[in-house]
Amino acid sequence: ILERDLRFKEISLTNMLASIFGLAIAVWLALKNFGVLSLVAQSLGTITAQMLLLWKISHWRPAAPSFKGVSNIFSFSRDVFVFNLINYFHRNSDTLIIARAFNSNELGIYNTAYRIVLFPLQNITFAISRALFPAYSREQHAVSSIRMHYISVLRSISLITAPLMVALWIVREPLIEILLGRAWASSADIVKWLAPVGFLQSITSSTGTVFLALGHTRKFRQLGLVGAPFLTASFFLGLPWGLQGIAASYCIANFIWSFPVLYGVMKSLEGNIFTAALAVLPPVLLSF
């Protein structure tokens, strides 16, 4: 346990140092008037530093390539690949639609609001999912144990993200003015609708870990095949009402979609959706 804990700390420190390195490059290039290329350099610098640091602390080195055992994981990998491919286009479809229908200024306003809302939540859920996946995989035959733990995880996530999103909704206008300036004030109108989306996605994003750990990749893929077109269609439905219409339509679609997602994961855990709802409800009510 101590050895695993130390390795986790090493990896966490590596990621932090790589992020600081990428940020330093971006700030330096921005001060040198490189414009948006500073953001490109930040991503490349972070990934490069992360790769070199992980190579340094890792004892593993690549050997001769071998395709033995590929057939055993092909069905698992195929379903995950299909889901990730669909999810990629869904995650970027709003940018494409807004860029086509409006101008670059409105696209910037929308993307800024989207990043403010989802950046902390994606990092919270991502960190939790990375920790839970190996733990659930080792206990995949003890479904009742995983179910109890997953309900506890939902409650814990809600205790963080529900008050965070309610607070963000309340202070959205002064917060954006302080952080970005008055030129971005209209982003607050988008945050008003995306804050609930941030909470809902913090809950639904955790379900993928359960599906993969249990080996239910086919169900995982099917949810993606249905959910991605449904959520993408909401962008088109909101177009007549501008950016706020798109954000509002996406919010409603996420609320509707959260029910089949939670139903699917609880069915895989031999439970029911009401148990998951009861875990999430108290933090939500307390936040309001």
C-alpha positions as CSV (number, residue, x, y, z in Angstrom):
1,I,0.0,0.0,0.0
2,L,2.8,2.4,0.9
3,E,4.6,1.6,-2.4
4,R,1.4,2.3,-4.4
5,D,0.8,5.5,-2.4
6,L,4.4,6.8,-3.2
7,R,4.0,6.0,-6.9
8,F,0.7,7.9,-7.0
9,K,2.4,10.9,-5.3
10,E,5.3,10.8,-7.8
11,I,2.8,10.7,-10.8
12,S,0.8,13.6,-9.2
13,L,3.9,15.7,-8.7
14,T,5.0,14.9,-12.3
15,N,1.7,16.1,-13.7
16,M,1.8,19.2,-11.6
17,L,5.4,20.1,-12.7
18,A,4.5,19.5,-16.3
19,S,1.5,21.8,-16.0
20,I,3.6,24.5,-14.4
21,F,6.2,24.2,-17.2
22,G,3.5,24.5,-19.9
23,L,2.0,27.5,-18.2
24,A,5.4,29.2,-17.9
25,I,6.0,28.7,-21.6
26,A,2.5,30.1,-22.4
27,V,3.0,33.2,-20.3
28,W,6.5,33.9,-21.7
29,L,5.3,33.6,-25.3
30,A,2.2,35.7,-24.6
31,L,4.4,38.5,-23.2
32,K,6.5,38.2,-26.4
33,N,3.3,38.9,-28.4
34,F,2.9,35.4,-29.9
35,G,-0.9,35.5,-29.4
36,V,-2.9,32.3,-29.6
37,L,0.2,30.4,-30.5
38,S,1.0,30.7,-26.8
39,L,-1.8,28.3,-26.0
40,V,-0.6,25.8,-28.6
41,A,2.9,26.0,-27.0
42,Q,1.4,25.4,-23.6
43,S,-0.2,22.1,-24.7
44,L,2.9,20.9,-26.4
45,G,5.2,22.0,-23.6
46,T,3.0,20.3,-20.9
47,I,2.7,17.0,-22.8
48,T,6.5,16.9,-23.7
49,A,7.5,17.7,-20.0
50,Q,5.0,15.1,-18.8
51,M,6.4,12.4,-21.2
52,L,10.0,13.1,-20.2
53,L,9.3,13.1,-16.4
54,L,7.3,9.9,-16.6
55,W,10.0,8.3,-18.5
56,K,12.5,9.4,-15.8
57,I,10.5,7.9,-12.8
58,S,9.3,4.8,-14.6
59,H,11.2,1.5,-14.5
60,W,9.4,0.2,-17.6
61,R,11.1,0.3,-21.0
62,P,9.7,-0.8,-24.3
63,A,10.7,-4.2,-25.6
64,A,10.2,-5.9,-29.0
65,P,6.6,-5.5,-30.2
66,S,4.3,-8.4,-29.7
67,F,0.6,-8.8,-30.7
68,K,0.0,-11.8,-28.5
69,G,-3.2,-11.4,-26.6
70,V,-4.6,-8.6,-28.8
71,S,-7.6,-10.7,-29.8
72,N,-8.6,-11.1,-26.1
73,I,-8.9,-7.3,-25.6
74,F,-10.2,-6.4,-29.1
75,S,-13.9,-6.4,-28.2
76,F,-13.2,-4.3,-25.2
77,S,-11.0,-1.8,-27.0
78,R,-13.4,-1.7,-30.0
79,D,-16.3,-0.5,-28.0
80,V,-14.3,2.0,-26.0
81,F,-12.8,3.4,-29.3
82,V,-16.2,3.8,-30.9
83,F,-17.6,5.6,-27.8
84,N,-14.5,7.9,-27.6
85,L,-14.8,8.7,-31.3
86,I,-18.5,9.6,-31.0
87,N,-17.9,11.5,-27.8
88,Y,-15.1,13.5,-29.5
89,F,-17.4,14.8,-32.2
90,H,-20.2,15.5,-29.8
91,R,-17.9,17.5,-27.5
92,N,-16.8,19.7,-30.4
93,S,-20.1,19.9,-32.2
94,D,-21.2,23.0,-30.3
95,T,-18.1,24.8,-31.4
96,L,-18.6,23.9,-35.0
97,I,-22.3,24.9,-34.9
98,I,-21.7,28.2,-33.2
99,A,-18.8,29.0,-35.5
100,R,-21.0,28.3,-38.5
101,A,-24.1,30.2,-37.3
102,F,-22.5,33.2,-35.5
103,N,-19.2,35.0,-35.5
104,S,-15.9,34.4,-33.7
105,N,-16.7,36.9,-30.9
106,E,-19.8,34.9,-29.9
107,L,-17.9,31.7,-30.2
108,G,-15.3,33.0,-27.8
109,I,-18.0,34.1,-25.3
110,Y,-19.6,30.7,-25.4
111,N,-16.3,28.7,-25.1
112,T,-15.1,30.9,-22.3
113,A,-18.3,30.2,-20.3
114,Y,-18.1,26.5,-21.1
115,R,-14.5,26.3,-19.9
116,I,-15.1,28.2,-16.7
117,V,-18.0,25.8,-15.8
118,L,-16.5,22.5,-16.8
119,F,-12.8,22.8,-16.2
120,P,-12.8,22.2,-12.4
121,L,-15.5,19.5,-12.7
122,Q,-13.7,17.6,-15.4
123,N,-10.6,17.5,-13.3
124,I,-12.5,16.4,-10.2
125,T,-14.4,13.6,-12.0
126,F,-11.3,12.6,-14.0
127,A,-9.2,12.3,-10.9
128,I,-11.8,10.2,-9.1
129,S,-12.4,7.9,-12.2
130,R,-8.7,7.2,-12.5
131,A,-8.6,6.1,-8.9
132,L,-11.8,4.0,-9.0
133,F,-11.2,2.1,-12.3
134,P,-8.4,-0.3,-11.0
135,A,-10.2,-0.7,-7.7
136,Y,-13.5,-1.6,-9.3
137,S,-11.8,-3.9,-11.9
138,R,-10.2,-6.0,-9.1
139,E,-13.6,-6.4,-7.4
140,Q,-15.7,-6.7,-10.6
141,H,-17.4,-9.9,-9.4
142,A,-18.5,-8.3,-6.1
143,V,-21.2,-6.2,-7.7
144,S,-23.0,-5.4,-4.5
145,S,-19.8,-4.1,-2.9
146,I,-19.2,-1.9,-6.0
147,R,-22.8,-0.6,-5.9
148,M,-22.5,0.5,-2.3
149,H,-19.2,2.2,-3.0
150,Y,-20.5,3.9,-6.2
151,I,-23.5,5.3,-4.3
152,S,-21.0,6.8,-1.8
153,V,-19.0,8.2,-4.6
154,L,-22.0,9.9,-6.2
155,R,-22.8,11.4,-2.8
156,S,-19.3,12.7,-2.4
157,I,-19.1,14.2,-5.9
158,S,-22.5,15.9,-5.3
159,L,-21.2,17.4,-2.0
160,I,-18.4,19.1,-4.0
161,T,-20.0,20.0,-7.3
162,A,-23.5,21.0,-6.2
163,P,-22.5,23.8,-3.9
164,L,-19.7,24.8,-6.3
165,M,-22.1,25.2,-9.2
166,V,-24.8,27.0,-7.2
167,A,-22.1,29.4,-5.9
168,L,-20.8,29.9,-9.5
169,W,-24.4,30.6,-10.7
170,I,-24.9,33.2,-8.0
171,V,-21.6,35.1,-8.4
172,R,-21.2,34.6,-12.2
173,E,-21.4,38.2,-13.2
174,P,-18.9,39.8,-10.8
175,L,-16.6,36.7,-11.1
176,I,-16.3,37.0,-14.9
177,E,-15.8,40.8,-14.7
178,I,-13.0,40.3,-12.1
179,L,-11.3,37.4,-13.9
180,L,-11.8,38.4,-17.6
181,G,-13.0,42.0,-17.7
182,R,-16.2,43.7,-18.8
183,A,-15.6,42.7,-22.4
184,W,-16.6,39.2,-21.5
185,A,-19.6,40.1,-19.4
186,S,-22.1,38.4,-21.7
187,S,-20.5,35.1,-20.8
188,A,-22.4,35.3,-17.5
189,D,-25.6,34.7,-19.4
190,I,-24.2,31.4,-20.8
191,V,-22.8,30.4,-17.4
192,K,-26.4,30.7,-16.0
193,W,-27.4,27.7,-18.1
194,L,-24.2,25.8,-18.1
195,A,-23.7,25.7,-14.4
196,P,-26.5,23.1,-14.0
197,V,-24.8,21.2,-16.9
198,G,-21.6,21.1,-15.0
199,F,-23.2,19.5,-12.0
200,L,-25.1,16.9,-14.2
201,Q,-22.0,16.0,-16.1
202,S,-20.0,15.6,-12.9
203,I,-22.5,12.8,-12.0
204,T,-23.0,11.1,-15.4
205,S,-19.3,11.2,-16.3
206,S,-18.5,8.9,-13.4
207,T,-20.7,6.1,-14.9
208,G,-18.1,5.2,-17.6
209,T,-15.7,3.9,-14.9
210,V,-18.3,1.4,-13.7
211,F,-19.2,0.1,-17.2
212,L,-15.5,-0.4,-18.1
213,A,-14.6,-2.0,-14.8
214,L,-17.4,-4.5,-15.1
215,G,-16.6,-5.2,-18.7
216,H,-20.0,-3.9,-20.0
217,T,-18.4,-2.0,-22.9
218,R,-21.2,-2.9,-25.3
219,K,-23.7,-1.0,-23.0
220,F,-21.2,1.8,-22.7
221,R,-20.9,2.1,-26.5
222,Q,-24.7,1.9,-27.0
223,L,-25.2,4.8,-24.6
224,G,-22.8,6.8,-26.6
225,L,-24.5,6.0,-29.9
226,V,-27.8,7.3,-28.5
227,G,-26.6,10.0,-26.2
228,A,-24.2,11.9,-28.5
229,P,-26.8,12.5,-31.3
230,F,-29.5,13.4,-28.7
231,L,-27.2,16.0,-27.0
232,T,-25.9,17.3,-30.3
233,A,-29.4,17.8,-31.6
234,S,-30.1,20.1,-28.7
235,F,-27.6,22.6,-30.1
236,F,-29.6,22.8,-33.3
237,L,-32.9,23.2,-31.4
238,G,-31.5,26.2,-29.5
239,L,-30.1,28.0,-32.5
240,P,-33.1,30.3,-33.2
241,W,-32.7,31.8,-29.7
242,G,-29.0,32.5,-30.0
243,L,-26.2,31.5,-27.6
244,Q,-28.5,31.5,-24.6
245,G,-30.9,29.3,-26.5
246,I,-28.2,26.8,-27.3
247,A,-27.0,26.7,-23.7
248,A,-30.6,26.4,-22.3
249,S,-31.4,23.6,-24.8
250,Y,-28.2,21.8,-23.9
251,C,-29.0,22.1,-20.2
252,I,-32.5,20.6,-20.6
253,A,-31.1,17.8,-22.8
254,N,-28.5,16.9,-20.1
255,F,-31.1,16.8,-17.5
256,I,-33.2,14.4,-19.5
257,W,-30.2,12.3,-20.5
258,S,-29.0,11.9,-16.9
259,F,-31.9,9.6,-16.2
260,P,-31.2,6.8,-18.8
261,V,-27.5,7.0,-17.9
262,L,-28.0,6.5,-14.2
263,Y,-30.6,3.9,-14.9
264,G,-28.1,2.0,-17.1
265,V,-25.3,2.0,-14.6
266,M,-27.5,1.1,-11.7
267,K,-28.9,-1.8,-13.7
268,S,-25.4,-3.0,-14.3
269,L,-24.8,-2.8,-10.6
270,E,-28.1,-4.7,-9.9
271,G,-29.6,-1.7,-8.2
272,N,-32.2,0.9,-9.1
273,I,-32.1,4.5,-10.1
274,F,-34.0,5.7,-7.0
275,T,-31.0,4.7,-4.9
276,A,-28.7,6.9,-7.0
277,A,-31.2,9.8,-6.9
278,L,-31.5,9.6,-3.1
279,A,-27.7,9.8,-2.8
280,V,-27.6,13.0,-5.0
281,L,-30.7,14.7,-3.7
282,P,-29.6,15.9,-0.2
283,P,-26.5,17.7,-1.4
284,V,-28.5,19.4,-4.1
285,L,-31.2,20.5,-1.7
286,L,-28.7,21.7,0.8
287,S,-26.8,23.7,-1.9
288,F,-30.0,25.5,-2.9
